[in-house]
Amino acid sequence: RLLSAAPDVIFVNQIADAKGADDLQSKTGIPVVVVSYGSLGTLDEPFFTSMELIGEVLGTGERAAEVVAYVRDTLDDLAMRTDGIPAAEKATAYVGALGFKGARGIESTQPKYLPLAVIGAANVAGSVEQTGSVMIDREQLVAWDPAHIFLDLGGLSLVREDVIADRGLYEGLTASREGRVHAQLPFNNYSTNVEIALADAYFAGTVLFPERFADVDPAAMADEIAAVLVGQPVYERLVTIYGQGFGTIDLLGGE
């Protein structure tokens, strides 16, 4: 199928090793260029380097520079909004139901979850030494008892099933009892959908630091970011796919 498509170049993301890229190039006779998002769920230098490389190879360096500058500026804006807030004044937060090789329940989280990390949020799972996706013990979540819980909409149906099976767990969590469970749009599907990750960060900011993000409409911001990075607004399409967008999730009184 690669040969029938007859591309001038093949970009591969995080291929196993250099030999794999060399083998693909040898078998197809088409130049292969390796790019990377970096570690899953991160947004740092490998992404920017890859964007610049793609621009160089395709002769679209100006557009690549625009993407890099916009993402860097957006990350800077997110960080600066919460700069200087003492740790003791930050509401605690937890994110669950993060997909990892399929949908997962509330125990699935990330200690360095990108949307919380870039706004300097107090992620209760940040104390977990393992990086990437982890599965925590349910008892640990109860012990942490975060003030706010964010749920990835990709795993929400599993969480709702779990509420039926173990309602006591959720009744024991302050965030679910007091209506502080919030939706996050999935942004990892094999690799990072950058525009959605940034939009999630702005929404999380409006929840955890309302005074610092008072000027942000999360839905409008999601469309603004998508318009720059992918050429069109996508928020309403995502709402249709996942059944809801940014907002609260009623676990104990919902369906």
N, C-alpha and C positions, 0 to 999 in steps of 0.2 A: 504493500500500500504506500509506503514511503516512495518507492521508485515510481509508482504510477502518478503520484502527486507532483513529481519532478521539481522539488524545491531547489533553489540555488544554495541554500544553507539549512542545516538542521541545528536547532538549539535544544539542548537536553538539560534538564534541571536535576541536579544532585544524582547523576548517574553513579553507579557503584564505585568505579575507579577509572583512572586514565586509560587502562587497557580496554575497558568497555567502550569508551568513546572512540579509541583508535580502531577497535574491531568494527564498530558501526560505520565509521568513515571508510574503512577498507572494503566492507561488504557492499556499501551503497555507491561508493565513488563520489559522495557528496560531502563537502566540508562540514565537520561537526564542531560546534562551539558549546562549551560547558558553562552554564550559568547556575546561580544558586540564590535562594532566599536566605541562606544561613540556617541556623537551627529553627526547628518548627516553632511557630508562635513568636518569633522575634522579628524585629525590623531594624537592622543595623547595617554595618558596612558592606557585607556581602551583597545585600540587595542593591545598594547604591552603585557598587562596582559593576554589578551585572547589568544594570540599566545603562550605564555609560558604555559598557562593552557592546551591548546590543545596538546602541545608537551608532557606535563606530562602525560595526559590521554592516549595518543596513543603510548607512549614510543618512541617518536621522538624528544626528548628534544634538541638534537644537531642541528637538522634542524630548530627547532623553534628559537633557539638562533641565528642561522645564519640569519634568516629572520629579527629578531628584530634588530640585530647589523647592518645589511645592511640598513634597513629603517632609523634607527637613524643616521647612518653615512651620508646617503643621505640628510636627513633633515638638518644636521649640515653643509654639504657642500653648500647647497642652501642658508642657512642663512649667512654663513661666506662670501660668494661672494659679498654680498651687505652691509656688516657691515661697518658702519662709513660714509655712504653716507648721507649728510644732507638732510632733508626733502625737503628743497627748491630746491634741484637739481634733485629731482625725477620727471619724467614725470607722469602726472596723467593718470589713467586708469579706465575703467569700463568693467564689464563682464555682458553680457545679454544673453537672450534665454536659461537660465538654466532650465532644466527639473524639474518639481515638480508635481508628480502625472500626468504625461503626458508632452508632448512638450509644451513649452511656447514661447512667443515672446520676443522682446527686453526689455520689462519692467521687466522681471523676472531676479532677481539678488540675490547675497548674500553679505552682508556687510563683512563677514569673509571668503570670497571665498579662499579656501585652496591654490591653486597655486599662487595667488597673496600674500596671507598672509605670506607664508613661505619664500618669497624673499623680504619681507618688502616693497612691492610696495605701491604706493599712490593710493589706491582704493577710488574713489570719493564717493562710497556708504558706506564707512566705518563710516561715520557720522550718519548713520541710526541706531537708538538704537535697533531695533528689530534684533534678531539673526536668523540664519537659512535662509530659502528662503523668499524673500519679492517681492512684486509687487510695483514698484515705479510709480509715475505719469510721463507721457511723458514730461511734461513741466519741471520737475525736471532734466531730462537727458539733455535737451537743456540748462538749467541754469548751470549745471555742465560743459558741453561741454568738456569732457575729451580729452586729446591729443591722446589717444589710446582707441579703443574699441575692446574687445575680445568677440566673439560669440561662444556659444556652438553649435557644428555642429548638435546636435540632434534637435535644434529648428531653424536652418537656413532657412528651407523652409518656416516657418511662417514669418520670418523676410523679406524674399524676397517678399512674398505676401503683407506684410505691406508696403514695398517700393512702390509697384504699387498703393496701396490705399492711401498712404500719403507720396508721394515723398518729399514734402516740409520739413517734419520733418528731413529726412536724408540729404537733401541739406543744412539744417541749422546746421548740426553737422560737426565740423572741421575735425574730424577723418575720416568720410566717404567721405567728399569732397577731402581730401588730401591723400587718400589711406592708412590710418592707421587703418584698420579694420582687425582683425586677428582671425584665427580659433583656437578653443580649442576642444579637443576630450572629449566627455561625459565620466564622471567617476563615476557618481552616478546612480545606477539602483537598487533601494531598499536599497542598502548599497554601501559603497565606494570601487571602484576598485583601490586599492592603487597604482599599477604600472602605471596606466594611470594618476592619480592625480600628481604623481611625474614627469612624462614626461611632462605634461602640464606646470608644474612649470618651468622646464628647458627651454621650448619654450618661455614662457612669459619672462623669464630672458633674453633671446637673443634679445627680442624686446625692453624691457624697460631699460636694462643695457647692451648694446652690448659689451662694453669694458670688463665688468666683466665676460661675458659668451662667449668671443670670441673663446674659445677652444671647444665649444659645438656644435655638429651637432644634432639638435633635433630628427630627425628620428633615427639616430644611437643610441642616448641616450635612446630613447623609447625602442628600441630592447634590449639594454644592461640591462635595468632595468627589462624588462619582462623576459629575459632569467634567471635572478637570482630568481625572485619571482614566475613565473609560468612555468618555464622550457623551454620556446621557445619564439622566437621573434613573435610579434603580429602586428607590425605597418602596414605592407602592407595589412593585413586582415582588419584592421580598416579603412584604406583608401578606400578599396573596398566597405565596408559597408556604409560609410558616403559620399563617392563621392570625397573626398579630405582629405588631412592631414594637417599638420602644414603649415602655410603660410598666405598670405593676401587674403582677400575676397573683391571683387569689387562689392559693392552694387549698385552704381549708374549707372555703365556701364555694369554690368553683365546681366545674363539672367533674 
